[in-house]
Amino acid sequence: MPSLERLLRPRSIAAIGGIYASRVIEQCQKMGYAGEIWPVHPHKTEVAGLPAYASIEDLPDSPDAAFIGINRELTIEAVQILCRIGAGGAVCYASGFLEADAIGAELQTRLVDAAGDMPIIGPNCYGLINYADAALLWPDQQGGRRLEKGQSGVAIITQSSNIAINFTMQTRGLPLAFVGTVGNQAQVGMSQLASSLLDDQRITTLGLHIEGFDSIEGMERLALKARSLGKPIVVFKVGRSEQAQAVTLSHTASLAGSQAAANAFLSRNGFGQAHSIPVFLEALKLLHTYGPLEGYRFSSMSCSGGEASIMADAAVGRKVYFPGLDESHRKSVEAVVGPRVTVSNPLDYHTYCWGQRDTLQAAYAAMTGIGFDFNLLILDFPHPARCESWEWMIAAEAFAAALQENRAKGALVASMAENISERYSEALIQKGNVCL
């Protein structure tokens, strides 16, 4: 298979076409892409402030990457020319190929033949966003931000362009290093794209939103590579219903297949699985911060018995559990929180020590020092426009200090996503902690 290096990390980008190509240029400029950008338009001399070229053959050099935003017939011609001049790869935006009809299927065969040994993504897809290098082959708005030098993040690949857009709009503090769509996977499939991304040291964790597998053998190779590199992969596989399977076929020309077989295959190869978008994103955030946890023994702390009950119930039917405390551990916690608190796990430590930094840290340290595989502090922040949050910040800082003191792993947990700000989540994750 052709190398994706130039396409994924381009030093030059050709934007071919009208409005969609101009949006690619705008997105690159907005994020601060430092490479060359060459608009290609037969009737314009300038696009987005850059000199335009009348044809691909007029370009000053062979581009590392090209975005092709023209109709399906012209896309085939453009791919053929790009291959001939030695381009590094192309994103094919146009739809109307295999997912559409018999004529589209024939056109897709011609498209792959035209590409030769030049990699193409799509057709029927939005393309790629490289947040580490500010390289966007992307014809629309997106909500992510460029990674700072030395930062790392997660990569997400999906067959759905609209869902990819939605992923970039998350406000959970999940640092994105790369977002990509593969559409029909006519030549380059999800497993090959994912494997190429794993080689990037700036990518810690990989998320795959899968409608239909591109290659069973490719996914098996991907699993082996991910384990060898110590980079976990979370899969959100859709297609449990007959309706979803039918939509998948018409949407991306992929067969969804049996969900039971898919689950068994993913489990056998060690892929983590999520069955909703929130769980998918939160799992990626946790794995980016800590990597896979060593075990299933959790602790939970909150100043509310109601929250303690919710946490206890959340473990029912799952491998994670909240083991009880032995006598020595119970007494060490009780010595801090006082005799009026019934010490257990999950722990309701009441509000006797609320707002007292040293006492809170001592209480959190007593629990996180016991040796659990993961420690949770339930903390829903107050409404930012109408309330003060300084007491909650005391608790958050005390918890972070307790984790550091015991070299323990843990997370702040809000019961509702809107009850913790994106700004705070982003700041915390850069310090090696995480909000869930």
SVG drawing of the C-alpha trace seen along z (x, -y; Angstrom):
<svg xmlns="http://www.w3.org/2000/svg" viewBox="-35 -39 43 52">
<polyline fill="none" stroke="black" stroke-width="0.4" points="0.0,0.0 1.2,-3.5 2.8,-5.6 0.5,-8.2 3.3,-10.3 3.1,-13.3 -0.7,-13.3 -1.0,-13.3 1.8,-15.7 1.9,-17.9 4.3,-20.8 2.3,-21.9 -1.4,-21.7 -3.3,-22.1 -6.9,-23.2 -8.7,-22.2 -12.2,-23.6 -14.5,-26.4 -16.2,-27.1 -15.2,-23.9 -11.6,-24.3 -11.7,-28.0 -13.0,-26.8 -10.0,-24.5 -7.7,-27.4 -9.5,-29.5 -9.4,-26.8 -5.6,-26.4 -5.1,-30.1 -7.2,-30.4 -5.2,-27.7 -1.8,-29.1 -0.6,-26.5 3.0,-27.3 3.3,-25.4 2.6,-26.3 -1.1,-26.6 -1.9,-26.5 -5.4,-27.2 -6.4,-25.6 -9.3,-27.2 -9.8,-27.6 -11.3,-31.1 -9.9,-32.8 -6.5,-34.5 -6.8,-34.8 -8.5,-32.7 -8.5,-33.8 -5.7,-36.2 -3.5,-33.7 -2.6,-33.5 -4.6,-30.8 -3.4,-28.4 -5.6,-27.6 -4.8,-23.9 -3.0,-21.2 -0.2,-21.1 0.5,-24.8 1.4,-24.2 5.0,-25.2 5.7,-21.8 4.1,-18.5 1.9,-19.0 2.2,-16.8 -1.5,-16.8 -4.5,-17.8 -8.1,-18.5 -10.3,-17.8 -13.6,-19.7 -15.1,-19.1 -17.7,-16.8 -17.2,-13.0 -16.2,-12.9 -13.7,-15.7 -12.4,-14.2 -11.2,-11.2 -9.3,-13.4 -7.7,-15.4 -6.6,-12.2 -5.0,-10.9 -3.1,-14.2 -2.0,-14.3 -0.7,-10.8 1.2,-11.6 3.0,-14.6 4.0,-12.7 1.6,-14.2 1.7,-12.8 -2.0,-12.0 -5.5,-13.4 -8.8,-13.8 -11.8,-13.1 -14.7,-15.2 -17.3,-14.3 -20.1,-11.8 -22.1,-9.8 -19.7,-6.8 -20.3,-3.3 -22.7,-4.5 -25.0,-5.9 -25.7,-3.5 -24.2,-1.2 -22.8,-4.1 -21.2,-5.4 -19.7,-2.0 -18.1,-2.0 -16.8,-5.5 -15.2,-4.4 -13.4,-1.6 -12.0,-4.2 -11.1,-6.5 -9.0,-3.8 -7.3,-2.9 -6.5,-6.6 -4.9,-6.9 -2.4,-4.2 0.2,-4.1 -0.9,-7.6 -3.0,-7.3 -6.5,-8.7 -9.0,-9.3 -12.7,-8.9 -14.5,-9.5 -17.6,-10.9 -15.7,-12.4 -14.7,-15.7 -11.0,-14.8 -8.4,-15.3 -7.5,-17.7 -4.0,-17.5 -4.1,-19.7 -0.4,-19.2 0.8,-20.8 -2.3,-23.0 -2.8,-21.2 -6.5,-21.0 -7.9,-19.3 -11.3,-20.2 -14.1,-22.2 -16.1,-23.3 -16.0,-24.8 -14.5,-22.8 -14.2,-23.4 -10.8,-22.1 -7.6,-24.1 -4.0,-23.6 -1.8,-21.6 0.9,-23.6 4.5,-22.5 5.3,-19.5 1.6,-18.7 0.0,-15.4 -3.6,-14.4 -5.9,-11.7 -6.8,-10.8 -10.3,-10.0 -11.3,-8.4 -14.9,-8.0 -16.7,-7.2 -19.2,-10.0 -18.1,-13.5 -20.9,-15.1 -20.1,-13.1 -16.5,-14.1 -17.5,-17.7 -19.5,-17.0 -16.5,-15.4 -14.5,-18.6 -17.1,-20.6 -16.9,-18.7 -16.3,-20.9 -15.0,-18.2 -11.4,-19.2 -10.4,-16.3 -7.2,-17.3 -7.4,-16.4 -4.3,-15.7 -6.0,-14.4 -9.5,-14.0 -10.1,-12.1 -12.9,-10.8 -12.6,-7.9 -16.0,-7.9 -16.2,-5.0 -12.7,-3.7 -12.2,-3.1 -8.5,-2.7 -7.2,-3.8 -9.3,-2.2 -9.7,-3.1 -7.2,-0.4 -4.4,-1.7 -5.0,-5.3 -5.1,-4.4 -1.9,-2.4 -0.1,-5.3 -1.3,-7.7 0.0,-5.4 3.5,-6.1 3.1,-9.8 4.5,-10.4 2.1,-13.3 -0.8,-10.8 -1.4,-8.9 -4.7,-7.2 -6.9,-6.3 -10.7,-6.4 -12.5,-4.7 -16.2,-5.3 -16.9,-2.3 -19.9,-1.6 -18.3,1.2 -14.9,2.8 -12.6,2.0 -10.4,5.1 -10.4,7.8 -6.7,8.5 -6.0,4.8 -7.8,4.4 -5.9,7.4 -2.6,5.9 -3.7,2.6 -4.5,4.3 -1.0,5.9 0.7,2.6 -1.3,0.7 -0.3,3.2 3.3,3.1 3.4,-0.7 1.3,-0.8 -1.4,-3.0 -4.9,-1.9 -7.8,-2.0 -11.4,-2.6 -14.1,-1.6 -17.6,-2.9 -19.2,-0.4 -22.7,-1.1 -25.1,1.3 -27.0,3.1 -30.3,2.4 -31.5,3.4 -32.2,-0.2 -28.6,-1.2 -27.2,1.5 -29.3,0.3 -28.3,-3.3 -24.6,-2.3 -24.9,-0.6 -26.5,-3.7 -24.3,-6.2 -20.8,-4.8 -21.2,-1.7 -20.0,0.4 -21.6,3.6 -22.3,3.3 -22.6,7.0 -23.6,8.9 -23.1,6.8 -22.6,9.9 -19.8,11.0 -18.3,7.6 -18.3,7.4 -16.6,10.8 -14.0,9.8 -13.2,6.5 -13.1,8.2 -10.8,10.9 -8.3,8.4 -8.3,6.3 -10.1,3.2 -12.0,1.3 -15.6,0.7 -18.0,-2.2 -21.7,-2.2 -22.4,-5.9 -20.7,-9.1 -20.2,-10.4 -18.6,-7.2 -16.4,-7.1 -15.1,-10.6 -14.6,-10.2 -12.8,-6.8 -10.4,-8.5 -9.8,-11.3 -9.1,-8.8 -6.7,-6.7 -4.9,-9.8 -4.2,-10.9 -3.3,-7.6 -3.3,-4.8 -5.0,-1.5 -5.7,-1.1 -4.1,1.8 -7.3,3.1 -10.9,2.6 -10.7,1.5 -12.2,-2.0 -12.7,-4.5 -15.3,-7.2 -15.6,-10.3 -18.3,-13.0 -19.9,-15.2 -23.3,-13.8 -24.9,-10.5 -27.0,-10.8 -23.9,-11.0 -22.3,-8.0 -25.4,-5.9 -25.4,-6.9 -21.7,-5.9 -22.3,-2.6 -25.2,-1.8 -23.1,-2.8 -20.8,0.2 -23.6,2.8 -23.1,5.1 -19.6,3.9 -16.1,5.2 -15.2,2.1 -16.2,2.2 -15.8,0.4 -14.2,2.7 -14.9,2.2 -12.3,0.9 -10.6,3.0 -10.4,1.8 -7.0,0.1 -8.0,-1.8 -11.3,-2.7 -9.7,-4.2 -7.2,-6.2 -9.9,-7.8 -12.1,-8.3 -9.2,-10.0 -9.5,-12.8 -13.2,-13.1 -14.3,-12.6 -16.6,-10.2 -19.8,-11.6 -19.0,-10.3 -19.7,-6.7 -16.6,-5.6 -17.3,-3.4 -16.5,-3.1 -18.1,-5.0 -17.4,-7.6 -19.9,-10.4 -17.5,-12.6 -20.3,-15.2 -19.5,-18.9 -17.8,-19.1 -14.4,-19.8 -15.8,-21.6 -13.7,-24.7 -10.8,-23.6 -7.9,-22.9 -5.6,-21.0 -8.4,-18.8 -9.8,-18.0 -6.4,-17.1 -5.8,-14.8 -9.1,-13.1 -8.5,-12.6 -5.0,-11.4 -6.2,-8.9 -8.5,-7.3 -6.2,-7.6 -3.3,-6.2 -5.0,-2.8 -4.0,-1.5 -7.0,-1.6 -6.6,-1.3 -8.5,-4.5 -9.9,-7.2 -12.9,-9.4 -14.0,-12.7 -17.5,-13.7 -17.6,-17.5 -20.2,-19.4 -19.2,-23.0 -21.8,-25.7 -23.3,-27.8 -20.5,-30.1 -22.7,-33.1 -24.7,-33.2 -22.6,-31.5 -19.1,-31.6 -16.9,-28.5 -13.9,-29.2 -14.8,-26.5 -15.1,-23.9 -11.7,-25.0 -10.3,-24.3 -11.7,-20.8 -10.3,-20.2 -6.8,-21.5 -6.8,-19.4 -7.7,-16.3 -5.0,-16.9 -2.5,-17.4 -3.6,-14.1 -3.2,-12.2 0.3,-13.6 1.2,-12.9 0.3,-9.2 1.3,-8.9 -2.2,-7.7 -4.5,-7.9 -7.8,-9.6 -10.4,-11.9 -12.8,-14.7 -16.3,-13.5 -19.2,-15.7 -22.6,-14.1 -23.5,-16.4 -21.1,-17.5 -22.3,-21.1 -21.3,-21.3 -17.6,-21.5 -16.1,-24.1 -14.1,-23.3 -11.4,-25.8 -10.9,-24.0 -11.0,-20.5 -8.3,-21.6 -6.1,-23.1 -6.4,-20.1 -5.6,-17.6 -2.4,-19.5 -1.3,-18.9 -1.8,-15.2 -5.2,-15.1 -8.6,-14.5 -12.2,-15.6 -14.9,-13.1"/>
</svg>
